[in-house]
Amino acid sequence: QVQLVESGGGSVQPGGSLRLSCAASGTIFSTVAMGWYRQAPGKQRELVARVTRAGETNYAESVKGRFTISRDNANNTVYLQMNSLKSEDTAGYYCNAEIRKFDLRVYSYWGQGTQVIVSS
């Protein structure tokens, strides 16, 4: 089995910063990609940022230039540095990992979510 443990959420004023982290552990052959999604009340879950094992990244248009995703392949950990936070960034943030297991198939796993609240 695979577990994703997230940390770093919280409350911050507009313009502030937060850093999220997510560590994957368990039966892992390799991590294909890791990313962050978010879901605000009454809205669908959306991709925030994703990074592949090779370091290729993609971001939601709404966070480009403000958020930076990075990863530590050796420790199967992904980070999301969030700067210049806006009230519209308020949401539950969920880590996702695309894990290749020893049968060489790729499986998708989700973390439990961490809340980010941006408010004055």
PATOR-789229 format. One record per atom (N, C-alpha, C): y, z, x negated. Coordinates in pm, whole numbers, plus 50000, padded with zeros to 5 digits. Layout:
# residues N
YZX
...
# end
This chain:
# residues 120
498815000049916
500005000050000
501245000049912
502364996149971
503634995549899
504655004049972
505425011749897
506495019849955
507825015649894
508845015349979
510205012749934
511035025149963
511675030449862
512495042349876
513945038749847
514785040549947
516205036949937
517045049449915
518195047449854
519145058349839
520545052549822
521545060849842
522915056949811
523825054549929
523335055250050
524215053350164
525135065250183
526055063950277
526965074850306
528205070050376
529205078750377
530485075650441
531555073550336
532415063750360
533465060650264
534655054950340
535825056350284
537015050750345
537125035850314
537825028450397
538045014150368
538635012450228
538095002450158
538515000050021
537665007149918
536815016049963
535975023749873
534735016149829
533905023249753
532695017149698
531485026049721
530345019649730
529055026449735
528055018049658
527025024649608
525945017649540
524625021749602
523905011849652
522585014249709
521525010749605
520425018049612
519285014649527
518015015249609
517035007749564
515745007049634
514665004849530
513695013849529
512595012949434
511295010449508
510555000549463
509254997349520
508155003249433
507155008849498
506025014449424
504745012049503
503615013149433
502335011049498
501545000049430
500734993249507
499854982849453
500644969649447
501214967149331
502104955749312
501664947549193
501424934649215
501164925649103
502494921349042
503404917249130
504764914049088
505654913649212
506944915149190
507904913649300
508504899749291
508374892249398
508884878549401
510394878749420
510844887049513
512274888249541
512514901649609
513744906449595
514144918749665
515534916249722
515814923049831
517114920649893
517514931749987
518714930350037
519274939850133
519684932350259
519334938450371
519734933650502
520504944850570
521274941450672
521964951850746
521914948650895
522024959450971
522014958051117
523004967951176
524004962551243
524984970751313
524514972551457
524964983051525
524564985351664
524844973251752
523834968951826
524004957851917
523974944151852
523704943851722
523674931051651
522314928851587
522064916251552
520814912951485
520894916651337
519724918951279
519654921651136
520024908951061
520844910550958
521304898950883
521134901350733
520944890350661
520834891250516
522204894650457
522204904150365
523414907450289
523354900650153
522274903150082
522114897349948
520644897849910
520254888149828
518864887149784
518844882249641
517894887449564
517764883249424
516294880649394
516004869649330
514634866349293
514294872749158
513014872249125
512574877748998
513264870648881
513564857948901
514224850148797
515714852848790
516224860648885
517634864148882
518524855548969
517954846649046
518754838449137
519204847049254
520464845749290
521024854149395
521604845649508
521594851349627
522374845549736
522954856949819
524134854349873
524904864449945
525364858950080
525544868150173
526224864750297
527664861350262
528224851750334
529614847750307
530574859550319
530284868450410
531204879550439
531274889750325
530324889350232
530324899250124
530554893149987
530624880149980
530834873549850
532134878449786
532034881449658
533204886349585
533404901349596
532684907849686
532814922449703
531544929749666
530394923749697
529094930049673
528394922949557
527644930749480
526854925149371
525444930749376
524474921849378
523074926149377
522524924349237
521694933749196
521044932949066
519664939349076
518804936648977
517464942248983
516954945748845
516044955048847
515334959548727
513874955948750
513434944848691
512064940248715
511024950148665
511304956348554
510324965548495
510024977348587
511024981248665
510864992748754
510854988948902
510764975848929
510724971149069
511814977549153
513024977249099
514154983649165
515274973449185
515934974449299
517064965849328
518264974549362
519434969849322
520684977049346
521654968049422
522504974549500
523574967349568
524864975149545
525734969549463
527044975449440
528004969749543
528574978549622
529454974249732
530864979349704
531774970149682
533164973449656
534064968249768
535264973349773
536254968949874
535634969150014
534994980150045
534294981050173
535254980550290
534784974150396
535564972550519
534834979150635
535554981950741
534924988350856
533794979850911
533934966850900
532874957950952
531614958150867
531644964850753
530434966650672
529584978250724
530104985750818
529364996950874
528084992050940
526954997550898
525664993150950
524555001350884
523344999750937
522175004450866
521774993750766
521534997750643
521174988250538
519694990150504
518974979050501
517534979450483
517134971250360
516334977350278
515794970550161
514564962450202
514454950650146
513274942250169
512714937850035
511404938050023
510764933549901
509654923649935
509674912449866
508584902549879
507664904849761
506504910449791
505594915449688
504364906349679
504064902249556
502814895149533
501774905649493
500704906249569
499654916049541
498544909449460
497504916949432
496494912049339
495624900949398
495734898849531
495054887249589
495944874749576
497104876549514
498104866249484
498854861349607
498644867849718
499414864649837
500694872949835
501744867749903
503024874549908
503194881450042
503544893950036
503734902250156
505174907450158
505684909450278
507054914350295
507024928950340
507814937150273
507884951350305
509344955350329
509504965550414
510844970550447
510964985350415
512164989250374
512465003250358
512835009350492
513055022450489
513345029650613
514795028250656
515645023450568
517045021450603
517925032950556
519155029350522
520135039550484
521465035750549
522145045650602
523355042950680
524585042050589
525405031950617
526685030550550
527765030650658
528695039950645
529785041250742
531105039850667
531895030250709
533195028050648
534255030950754
534975041850732
535935046250833
537015054750769
538205053550823
539305061950775
539385074850857
# end
